[in-house]
Amino acid sequence: MAIGARHITVSTSGLAHKIRDFANEGVQVNLAVSLHAPNNELRSSIMKINRAFPIEKLFAAIEYYIETTNRRVTFEYIMLNEVNDGVEQALELAELLKNIKKLSYVNLIPYNPVSEHDQYSRSPKERVMAFYDTLKKKGVNCVVRQEHGTDIDAACGQLRSNTMKRDRQKAVAAVNP
């Protein structure tokens, strides 16, 4: 099966130094960054990696990547109800992206519930669309990802969670026959 490099995407949670290394490799593959929040306080509460690579370091690396490769960066943004899905966060995100708008793309992803993160819930469609509309009005390229598999717990994030749950159950059963 021959897959062209331009059809491959490397995804990262934000290892800034590795993004710089990746830019220097000169490969023609795509880069996706899991962002999920437009500021350090919120991103650190959602993603522990932000403590090591705060948004300033991350975006310096992303800007370097864009300058070096002239390739677009996709930002993954999971919509968490009343956590990161407000119009104020959309405005912050638009501001964060203003210098790289032409070579950035935001993928708004409806949250798929998993038992290990039960403090989160899916944003209502109205909030997602208000967020989307705000970004569009600010000139940000974005899309709301079409979801597949939520009805059978097979959507993004859910398969890993179900596999981990089964593995834990098997381990407990082996210890307590």
C-alpha positions in Angstrom: 0.0 0.0 0.0 1.7 3.2 -1.2 0.7 6.3 0.8 2.1 9.6 -0.1 3.9 11.6 2.6 1.4 14.5 2.2 -1.4 12.1 3.3 0.3 11.4 6.6 -0.2 13.5 9.7 2.1 13.5 12.8 0.1 14.5 15.9 1.7 15.9 19.1 0.4 17.2 22.4 3.0 19.9 22.2 6.6 18.9 22.6 8.1 22.2 21.4 11.6 21.0 20.9 10.4 18.0 18.9 8.3 20.3 16.7 11.5 22.2 15.9 13.4 19.0 15.2 10.5 17.9 12.9 10.6 21.1 11.0 14.3 20.6 10.3 13.8 17.1 9.0 12.3 18.4 5.8 9.7 15.7 5.4 6.5 16.6 3.6 4.0 15.2 6.2 1.4 17.2 8.0 1.5 18.4 11.6 -1.4 18.4 14.1 -1.1 19.9 17.6 -3.6 19.0 20.4 -4.3 22.5 21.8 -7.7 22.3 23.6 -7.3 25.7 25.3 -6.3 29.2 24.3 -4.4 30.1 27.5 -1.9 28.5 29.9 -4.1 28.3 32.9 -6.9 26.4 31.2 -4.5 24.3 29.0 -2.5 23.3 32.1 -5.7 22.1 33.8 -6.7 20.0 30.8 -3.2 18.9 29.6 -0.3 18.4 32.1 2.2 18.7 29.3 1.5 22.5 29.2 3.4 22.9 32.4 6.6 21.8 30.7 5.8 23.4 27.3 3.5 26.4 27.9 1.7 28.1 25.0 4.5 30.7 24.5 7.1 27.9 23.9 4.7 25.8 21.9 3.8 28.7 19.6 7.4 29.8 19.1 8.1 26.2 17.9 5.0 26.3 15.7 5.9 29.6 14.2 9.4 28.2 13.5 7.8 25.1 11.9 5.7 27.3 9.6 8.6 29.5 8.6 10.8 26.6 7.9 8.4 24.3 6.1 5.7 26.7 4.8 3.2 24.0 5.7 -0.1 24.4 7.5 -0.6 23.3 11.1 -3.8 21.8 12.2 -4.9 22.5 15.8 -7.1 19.9 17.5 -9.6 21.4 20.0 -11.9 19.1 21.9 -15.0 21.0 22.9 -15.6 20.5 26.7 -18.9 21.9 28.0 -18.5 25.1 30.0 -14.7 24.4 30.3 -13.2 25.6 27.0 -16.1 26.2 24.7 -17.2 29.8 25.5 -17.2 32.7 23.1 -14.5 34.3 25.2 -12.2 31.3 24.6 -12.9 31.5 20.9 -11.9 35.1 20.9 -8.7 34.2 22.8 -8.0 31.4 20.3 -8.4 33.8 17.4 -6.0 36.2 19.0 -3.5 33.4 19.6 -3.7 32.4 15.9 -3.7 35.9 14.4 0.0 35.7 13.2 -0.3 32.3 11.6 -3.9 32.4 10.4 -3.1 31.7 6.8 -1.2 28.5 7.6 -3.4 27.2 10.5 -6.5 25.2 10.7 -8.7 24.5 13.7 -10.4 21.1 14.0 -13.3 21.5 16.6 -14.0 18.1 18.0 -17.1 17.2 20.0 -16.1 15.5 23.2 -16.7 11.8 23.4 -17.4 10.7 27.0 -15.0 8.2 28.6 -15.3 6.9 32.1 -11.8 8.0 33.2 -12.7 11.7 32.5 -16.3 11.9 33.9 -15.8 15.5 35.0 -16.2 16.5 31.4 -19.3 16.5 29.2 -20.0 17.3 25.6 -20.6 20.8 24.6 -24.2 21.4 23.3 -24.4 22.0 19.6 -25.4 25.7 20.1 -22.1 26.3 22.1 -20.0 24.6 19.5 -21.6 26.6 16.7 -21.2 29.9 18.6 -17.5 29.0 19.0 -17.2 28.1 15.4 -19.0 31.3 14.2 -16.8 33.4 16.4 -13.6 31.9 14.9 -15.0 32.3 11.4 -15.8 36.0 11.9 -12.2 36.5 13.1 -10.9 34.9 9.9 -9.8 31.6 11.4 -10.0 28.5 9.2 -11.9 25.9 11.1 -14.3 23.0 10.9 -16.5 21.0 13.3 -15.4 17.4 13.0 -18.1 15.0 11.9 -18.4 12.3 14.5 -18.5 8.6 13.9 -18.8 5.7 16.2 -20.2 7.4 19.4 -23.3 5.2 19.3 -21.1 2.1 19.9 -18.4 3.7 22.0 -15.9 3.5 19.2 -15.3 7.2 18.6 -12.1 9.2 19.2 -10.8 8.4 22.7 -13.4 5.8 23.5 -11.7 2.7 22.1 -8.5 3.3 24.2 -10.7 3.8 27.2 -12.7 0.6 26.7 -9.5 -1.4 26.1 -7.9 -0.1 29.3 -11.1 -0.9 31.2 -11.2 -4.5 29.9 -7.5 -4.9 30.7 -8.1 -3.7 34.3 -11.0 -6.1 34.7 -8.9 -9.0 33.4 -6.1 -8.1 35.8 -8.5 -7.9 38.8 -10.0 -11.2 37.8 -6.6 -12.9 37.6 -5.7 -11.7 41.1 -9.1 -12.5 42.6 -10.3 -15.7 40.9 
